[in-house]
Amino acid sequence: MSSLRVVSNTASRQFCTLVVQQRATAQQMVKPRDAGEMFGINGNISRKQLRPRAVERHFVTKLSHYQRELPNGHIPFSCPEGRSLFQQALSNGQMETYFYMAEQFQTQAEPTYCGLATLAMVLNALRVDPMRAWKGSWRWFTEENLGCGCITQKSVEHGMAMQVLASLADCNGAATEVMYAPRASHDSEDAKQFADFFRETVRETCSSGERRFLIASYSRGFLGQTGDGHFSPIGGYHEESDSVLIMDVARFKYPPHWAPLKDLASAMLLPDSETGEPRGFMRLSAHPKTQAQQISAPQKPLEVRYLPKAAGQWIAGSLLEKLAENQLHHFNSWSTLALSRWLSAVQATSPGILGKIVVVDDMDLFMGIVQQIYSRSELFRELCRSYAELQALGFDNSFPPLRIHDSKLDNCQSPPGAPQTCGELWILFLLLLPQHLRAAVSEHLAHPDLSSEICKMVRCPWALPMEALKETLHFALPAKQSCTWLAGDGNLSFGPQLLWQ
């Protein structure tokens, strides 16, 4: 293994190492002041005399730590040589991803949260909308709200495997490419080829202006660091020294630092102690569906926007939680009560979030569809009357008025760019919901074929698109949380057939 270590002999690196050694020696020479002297207690008095006997018998010493020294060959980001490497890499155009990552750099909240902290950091750098509340009115990724059923008690206590982290990334809306290291010895040809492949990927990613980021999964022990498996993002690449900038999320332990790329690649060869599989790295970018919907022209009456699995599970759970509460309002008709329950649940979850799921692309086309359903469905007309009744009672000003009144189209004034462009949209949204959510709103809406019957009332050319829209909505708001290691839409690219080679 030592033959793979790349240790620079430059004068500046020797200087950094010498400074660290001098500081360590100075710390050993300084004698700490006895805390008892500060309180007038003689330092010669035995500590056992100051400790209660019961505590003395059962006392167990717990060690604490404040950071660690980096091993030889690893250069702190902030030391003179580390800054010099940064400036050279920046001038060579190989620090493009650093600034996006630096905006979101964070320290993991728990000793085993390196994967969660890294993923939250990368998702925020990708500008992925979590589509669920963080604090107050703000939506943001943290280690605590990644969800998707992938975070278990075992992962909290021992960390998580790379394939689970990749599934969690996919579940939260990232396009994920996963590359496993080969099962090979460190001096083998396969190991060399993997290091070359890793180098090319790092060089390409770090020099690209696009928001694409690398996460490394490696063994700290092989690098001479304390601990075992670890996740951290790669912030840049220095060509001349063949070093990568590891933006270590365990900043309480090690600072961001430059490490030899060949060593890091070799540290990925060591198998995960939990799975027995080699480690590796992954590259994350924005989901292609989110990019496609931003450039699509508004040519459809209605669209269900791409919703990451974790967001859909949170939204469905939030709606069900609100709908399970006792309804304080009492109405004479079931339809008014149902609309009250539905709109209250939307308000609790956030109309801004729900309004981003079902979107009107073309208002004229949409109102044409609504008029078809209005003329054919007594249920839809009844719900429209109940909606108007709630608005007359001043139920909630967060929802716009109806545009169809007594079969005539009224001009509905709504804020520019607002997703909830008319009241009929929220009624149709309710009728297209999956059965488990409709049933939670009212037993009168619980029939499993209700959504399909509504879609059949729409004439061509929008009949089939409406059915597809309904199916998309049912998939986006599932009844149960799930964490699968293979993505259902084929976006997650890992497996034996998709290794680095």
Secondary structure as the mmCIF struct_conf table of DSSP 4:
data_model
#
loop_
_struct_conf.conf_type_id
_struct_conf.id
_struct_conf.beg_label_comp_id
_struct_conf.beg_label_asym_id
_struct_conf.beg_label_seq_id
_struct_conf.end_label_comp_id
_struct_conf.end_label_asym_id
_struct_conf.end_label_seq_id
HELX_RH_3T_P HELX_RH_3T_P1 SER A 2 LEU A 4
HELX_RH_AL_P HELX_RH_AL_P1 ALA A 11 MET A 29
HELX_LH_PP_P HELX_LH_PP_P1 VAL A 30 ASP A 34
HELX_RH_AL_P HELX_RH_AL_P2 ALA A 35 MET A 38
TURN_TY1_P TURN_TY1_P1 PHE A 39 GLY A 40
TURN_TY1_P TURN_TY1_P2 GLY A 43 ASN A 44
BEND BEND1 ILE A 45 ILE A 45
HELX_RH_AL_P HELX_RH_AL_P3 ARG A 47 LEU A 50
BEND BEND2 ARG A 51 ARG A 51
HELX_RH_AL_P HELX_RH_AL_P4 ARG A 53 HIS A 58
HELX_LH_PP_P HELX_LH_PP_P2 GLU A 69 PRO A 71
TURN_TY1_P TURN_TY1_P3 ASN A 72 GLY A 73
STRN STRN1 ILE A 75 PRO A 76
TURN_TY1_P TURN_TY1_P4 PHE A 77 SER A 78
BEND BEND3 CYS A 79 CYS A 79
HELX_RH_AL_P HELX_RH_AL_P5 PRO A 80 SER A 91
TURN_TY1_P TURN_TY1_P5 ASN A 92 GLY A 93
HELX_RH_AL_P HELX_RH_AL_P6 GLU A 96 GLN A 104
BEND BEND4 ALA A 109 GLU A 110
TURN_TY1_P TURN_TY1_P6 PRO A 111 THR A 112
HELX_RH_AL_P HELX_RH_AL_P7 CYS A 114 ALA A 125
TURN_TY1_P TURN_TY1_P7 LEU A 126 ARG A 127
BEND BEND5 ARG A 132 ARG A 132
BEND BEND6 TRP A 134 TRP A 134
STRN STRN2 LYS A 135 LYS A 135
TURN_TY1_P TURN_TY1_P8 GLY A 136 SER A 137
STRN STRN3 TRP A 138 TRP A 138
TURN_TY1_P TURN_TY1_P9 GLU A 143 GLU A 144
BEND BEND7 ASN A 145 ASN A 145
TURN_TY1_P TURN_TY1_P10 CYS A 148 GLY A 149
HELX_RH_AL_P HELX_RH_AL_P8 GLN A 153 HIS A 158
HELX_RH_AL_P HELX_RH_AL_P9 MET A 162 CYS A 171
TURN_TY1_P TURN_TY1_P11 ASN A 172 GLY A 173
STRN STRN4 ALA A 174 TYR A 180
HELX_LH_PP_P HELX_LH_PP_P3 ALA A 181 PRO A 182
BEND BEND8 ARG A 183 ARG A 183
TURN_TY1_P TURN_TY1_P12 HIS A 186 ASP A 187
BEND BEND9 SER A 188 SER A 188
HELX_RH_AL_P HELX_RH_AL_P10 GLU A 189 CYS A 206
TURN_TY1_P TURN_TY1_P13 SER A 207 SER A 207
BEND BEND10 GLY A 209 ARG A 211
STRN STRN5 PHE A 213 SER A 219
TURN_TY1_P TURN_TY1_P14 ARG A 220 ARG A 220
HELX_RH_3T_P HELX_RH_3T_P2 GLY A 221 LEU A 223
TURN_TY1_P TURN_TY1_P15 GLY A 224 GLY A 224
BEND BEND11 THR A 226 ASP A 228
STRN STRN6 GLY A 229 HIS A 238
TURN_TY1_P TURN_TY1_P16 GLU A 239 ASP A 242
STRN STRN7 SER A 243 ILE A 246
BEND BEND12 VAL A 249 VAL A 249
TURN_TY1_P TURN_TY1_P17 ARG A 251 LYS A 253
BEND BEND13 PRO A 256 PRO A 256
STRN STRN8 HIS A 257 PRO A 260
HELX_RH_AL_P HELX_RH_AL_P11 LEU A 261 ALA A 267
TURN_TY1_P TURN_TY1_P18 MET A 268 LEU A 269
BEND BEND14 LEU A 270 LEU A 270
STRN STRN9 PRO A 271 PRO A 271
HELX_LH_PP_P HELX_LH_PP_P4 ASP A 272 ASP A 272
TURN_TY1_P TURN_TY1_P19 SER A 273 THR A 275
STRN STRN10 PRO A 278 PRO A 278
STRN STRN11 GLY A 280 ALA A 286
HELX_RH_AL_P HELX_RH_AL_P12 PRO A 288 ILE A 295
BEND BEND15 PRO A 298 PRO A 298
BEND BEND16 LYS A 300 PRO A 301
STRN STRN12 LEU A 302 VAL A 304
HELX_RH_AL_P HELX_RH_AL_P13 LYS A 309 LEU A 323
TURN_TY1_P TURN_TY1_P20 ALA A 324 ALA A 324
BEND BEND17 GLU A 325 GLU A 325
HELX_LH_PP_P HELX_LH_PP_P5 ASN A 326 GLN A 327
BEND BEND18 ASN A 332 SER A 333
HELX_RH_AL_P HELX_RH_AL_P14 TRP A 334 THR A 349
HELX_RH_AL_P HELX_RH_AL_P15 PRO A 351 LEU A 354
TURN_TY1_P TURN_TY1_P21 GLY A 355 ILE A 357
STRN STRN13 VAL A 358 VAL A 360
BEND BEND19 ASP A 361 ASP A 361
HELX_RH_AL_P HELX_RH_AL_P16 MET A 363 ARG A 376
HELX_RH_AL_P HELX_RH_AL_P17 GLU A 378 ALA A 392
TURN_TY1_P TURN_TY1_P22 LEU A 393 GLY A 394
TURN_TY1_P TURN_TY1_P23 ASN A 397 SER A 398
BEND BEND20 PHE A 399 PHE A 399
HELX_LH_PP_P HELX_LH_PP_P6 PRO A 400 LEU A 402
BEND BEND21 ARG A 403 ARG A 403
STRN STRN14 ILE A 404 HIS A 405
TURN_TY1_P TURN_TY1_P24 ASP A 406 SER A 407
STRN STRN15 LYS A 408 LEU A 409
TURN_TY1_P TURN_TY1_P25 PRO A 416 GLY A 417
BEND BEND22 PRO A 419 PRO A 419
BEND BEND23 CYS A 422 CYS A 422
HELX_RH_AL_P HELX_RH_AL_P18 GLY A 423 LEU A 431
TURN_TY1_P TURN_TY1_P26 LEU A 432 LEU A 432
BEND BEND24 LEU A 433 LEU A 433
HELX_RH_AL_P HELX_RH_AL_P19 GLN A 435 VAL A 441
HELX_RH_3T_P HELX_RH_3T_P3 GLU A 443 LEU A 445
TURN_TY1_P TURN_TY1_P27 PRO A 448 ASP A 449
HELX_RH_AL_P HELX_RH_AL_P20 LEU A 450 LYS A 456
TURN_TY1_P TURN_TY1_P28 MET A 457 MET A 457
BEND BEND25 VAL A 458 VAL A 458
HELX_LH_PP_P HELX_LH_PP_P7 ARG A 459 ARG A 459
TURN_TY1_P TURN_TY1_P29 CYS A 460 PRO A 461
BEND BEND26 TRP A 462 TRP A 462
HELX_RH_AL_P HELX_RH_AL_P21 ALA A 463 ALA A 476
BEND BEND27 LEU A 477 LEU A 477
BEND BEND28 ALA A 479 LYS A 480
BEND BEND29 TRP A 485 LEU A 486
TURN_TY1_P TURN_TY1_P30 GLY A 488 ASP A 489
BEND BEND30 GLY A 490 GLY A 490
STRN STRN16 SER A 493 SER A 493
BEND BEND31 GLY A 495 GLY A 495
HELX_RH_3T_P HELX_RH_3T_P4 PRO A 496 LEU A 498
BEND BEND32 LEU A 499 LEU A 499
#
